[in-house]
Amino acid sequence: MKKLWLLSIIVISTVFFIPSCSSVDDENQTQNNEEPIILDAASMLNVSYGNDPQQVYDIYLPEGRTEDNTKVLILVHGGGWTGGDKSDMDDFISFLQEFHPDHAIVNMNYILATANIPAFPNQFLDLDNLINHISASQEELQILPEYGLIGTSAGAHISLMYDYVYDDTDVVKMVCDIVGPTDFTDPFYANNPAYQLLLDLLVDESAYPDGTDYAAATSPALQVSFQSSPSLLFYGNQDPLVPLTNGELLNDNLSTKQITHSFTVYDGGHGNWDEASFLDLQQKLSAFINTHLAIPVD
C-alpha cells in the first residue's frame, strides 16, 4: 500500500532529533518562573512495546505538544497479515505532518503471522498493547491519549476489529479503512478452495470459545455496534483482493447502527488509483481528522 501515496504531490522534509528518555524528561520540566517550556519536535524510532523484536513503533511528536491537546494518529500497515512493514506507511507521515502538524503520529509494526503464530486475535492484541503502552507514557511524551487509526488492507482490517471489538475504554475516536477486508463470510472468500486452510492458519482457535464461527468473529463488518467509532471507508471497484461487497456491507451496517461514516469508491483495484483519487482521499481523510480528532482550542 505504500504506492497509495507515491503519486501524492505533497512532499515535505521535516528534521527531527532522536532524544533519550532523559532528554524527554528534561524538556518536560518548567522554567524557574513556572512558565511552560515550548517543547521541540522530536522523533523516537523502533520503540519497543512488547517482548518480541517485531513489536516496535516509531513516534513523531510535534512542537509545542502538551498532554492536554496532542492527540495521536496511529498508522497500521498491510501485507496480508503475514508480511509488510511500518516503512510501507512512510508516505502517510509527510502528508499528516503537513496538514495535521499538532498531532502526534505513531507508525507501528506487529507480529506477522506464520504457520506457528496465527494472526487473529494476536494482531488485534498487538494494537491493544501499543495503545496501552503509549497511554501509560502520556506524561513523558506529553500527549493526550485519544487516537485515530489509519490502516491499509490487512492493517485496515486490524484497525476496524480493534475499534469494533477490543476498544473497551473508547480511546479510539475514528478509523480510516483503506481497502480493508471486512467480511470473510463473503462468497468471494468462502468459495475459494483454499478458504478453510487459510482460515485455519490465520485464526488461533484456542483464543475463542467453543463453537465460534471464526469467519464471522474476525469480520469487522459483522461486529459493528452502536459503540463503533466514526469510520472512513475507501475501496476500489475492480479490486482483485478485497471485493467491493466488503465495503458495501460495512457501509450498510454502519448506516443501520447510525454510526457516522463516509464510503468512497474509486475506479481501480487494490489502491492502484489515479492521482485525482489519491488527492480526494487525502482531503476526505484530513477533514475526518479535523472533525473527529480535533485539537482542543486553548
N, C-alpha and C positions, 0 to 999 in steps of 0.2 A: 504493500500500500504506500510505500514511500513515493512511488511515482505519482500518487494522487496530487502531490504538491510540486512536482518538477516543473510544471507549466506555470506556476504562480509568478506573477510579475513583481511580487513583493519580496525583495531581498534586502536584508539588513545585516550589519555586522556589529555585534554588541560584545564589548570586552568585559570579562568577569575575572575575579580572582577566586582562588580556592582557599578559604580560611580554615584554620584548625578550629577544633571545638572551643579552645580557649579564646581565640580571636573573636568568635561569635559572642561568647560570654562578655568579653571586654567591651564590645560595641554596645551591648545592652545596658551598660552602666550609664547613669546620668552624670552630668557635669556638676561641679560644686554648687552652682547656682540653681540646681534642680531643674534646669531646662532640659528637655529630652534631646538626646543625640539623634541627628538625622542619619539613619543607617545607610551605608553604601550598598549598591547592588552586589550580590555575591552568588557564586555557584559552588555546589559541592557534588562531586561525581562519584558514582559507584558506592553510594552509602548503603550499608547492609541493613536490611530489616528482618533478617532471619538467619538460620544457620547454614543454609545451602548457598554455594557460591553464585547461583543464579538469582537469588533473592536480593537484588540491589536496585537502586534507583539513582537518577540524577535529579537535583533540585536547583531551580533558578529563582533566587529571591530578589524582589525588586527594591530599588532605592526607596527609602522613606517608609519601609514597611513597619507595621505595628500589629500586635495581637488583637487589636480592635477592628482593623479594616482590611487585612490582607488575606483574601480568600484564595483557594487553591484549585488549580486545574490539573487533572491527572490524565496523562496520555497512556493508552494501553494498546500495544502493537498487535498486529495479526500474525498469521503464519500457520493456520490450520491446527492450532493448539500444540503442534509438535516442532515448530520452527519459528523463525523470526527473532527480532532483537529490538531493543528500545531505540537503537540508532535508526531504525526504519521510520521513526516518528520525528526525526530531527527537523524536517521541514515545517512541521507544525510550530516549532518553538519560535522561529523567526516571525511567523505570522502573529502568534499570540503576544510576543513581546512588543510588536509594533502597535497592535490595536488594543491590547489589554496590559499596558505596562505596569499597572498597580496590582496585578495578580501574581502570586507565586505559581510556578509551573513545575510539575513532577513528571518525569519520564521513567516508567518502570519496566523492569524485567520480571518474569515469573518463571517458575519451574516448568520446563517444557515436558510434555507427555512423552513417555517411552513405553515399551512393552511391559515394563515393571512399575511404571509410575503413571497411573491414569490421570487424565486432565480434570475430571469432574468428581467431587467438588473441589479438588486441590487448588485449581487456579482461581476459583472464586474466593477461597480462603486466603490465598496469597494476597489478593487485593484487600481483603479484610485486615490481614496482618500489616500491610503497608499503611493503610489509613489509620489504624490504631497506633502504629509507630510514629507517624507524623503528628497525630493529635497529641500524643504524650510529650512531644517536643515543642509544643506550642510556644512556651515562654522563651526557650532557647532560640527558636527560629524566628520568633515574632510573626506568627501567622494566626489567622482566625480559622479554626478547623471546620470550615464549611467547604464542600467540594463539588466540582463539576467533573464528570467523567467524559472523556473523548476517546472512543475506541474505533478501530478499523477491523473489519472482517471478524476473525475469531476474537480480537480484542473488544469489538463492539458487543459480541455475544457475552463475554465475561462481564463487561460493564453493565449490561442490561440485567443479567442474572444477579449480580451483586446488589443492584438497587432494588430490584423487584422482590428478592427473597432474603438477602442477608443484612440489609441496612436497617437493623432494628432501632437504631437511635436517630435515624433520619438526618445524618450528616451530609448525605448526598442531596444536592438541590436541583441537579439537572444531569441528563445523559444525552450525549450525541452518539448516535448509531450510524456508522458509515458502512454499508453493505454487510451488516451482521446477520448471521443465521439466527432465526428466531423460532423455528418450528421444525423439529426433527421428525414429527409425525407426517409431515407433508409428503405426498406421493413421490415428489422429486427425489427425496431421500429414501423413503420406505420401500420404493420399488427397485432400488439399486441392489443387485445381487450380493454386494459386499456389505450391505447395510448393517446386518446383525453383528458381523465380525467387527466392523468399525465401532459400533456402539459398545460392544464388549470391551474393546481396547481403551475406549475413552472414559468409561464410567467405572468408578470404584464401587461395586455393588455393596460392599460391606459398610459403606458410609450411609446407606439409605435403608429405610425399613423394608422388611419382607413384603413382597407383593407390589413394590413400587413400579410404576410404568416409567422406566428410565428415560425414554424418549420424551415423554410429556414433562417429567420432573426437571429436565435440563433445557426446556424450551421456554425462553422468556416470554414469548407471545402468549403462552398458556399460563403464565404466572402473574399477569397484570392484576393489580388490585387497586382499591381506592387510595392506597398509600404510595403507589408508584410515583416517582418524580416526573416533572415535565421532561418530555423526550423529543428529540430532534432526529428524524429519520431521513436517510439518503440511500436510494437504490438505483440500479441500472435496469433498463427494460430488456436487456439482452445478456444478462449475467449468466455465464455457464456454471458458476459455482454456488451462488445463492439465488434461488428463484424469486422473482418479483412477488409471488404469492406469499413469501415470508414477510416481506414488508407490508403487504396489503392486510394480512391477518393482524399483525401487530397494530397497524393503524386503526383497524376496525375495533380491536379490543380496547385500545386506549380511548377511543371515542365512546364505547359502551360504558366505561368506568369514568368518563368525563375528566380524563387526565389531559392537561394542556399539552399539546404536541403539534408537530409540523411534519408533513410527509411529502418529500420531493422525489420525483422520478426523472432521471436523466436518460438521454439516448446513449446507449453503450452498455458495456459489460461491467466487470468487477472492478470499477474505479477507473477504467480507461475511457474517461470522458473528455470532452473538448474544453478549451480554455474558458469559454463563457460559463460552462457548468461549474468549473472549479471556482471561478470568481463568485458565482452565485452562492455556492456552498459556503465560501468564506464569509460573505455578507450575512447570510442567514445564521451561521454559527455565531458570528460576532454579536448580532442583535439578540440572539438567545442568551448569550452570556450576560449581556448588559441588562436583560430583563430578569433572569433567574439566578444570577450570581453577581449581582451588582455590588460595587464597592460602596460602603456607607459614606455619606457625605458628612464631613465634620460640621 
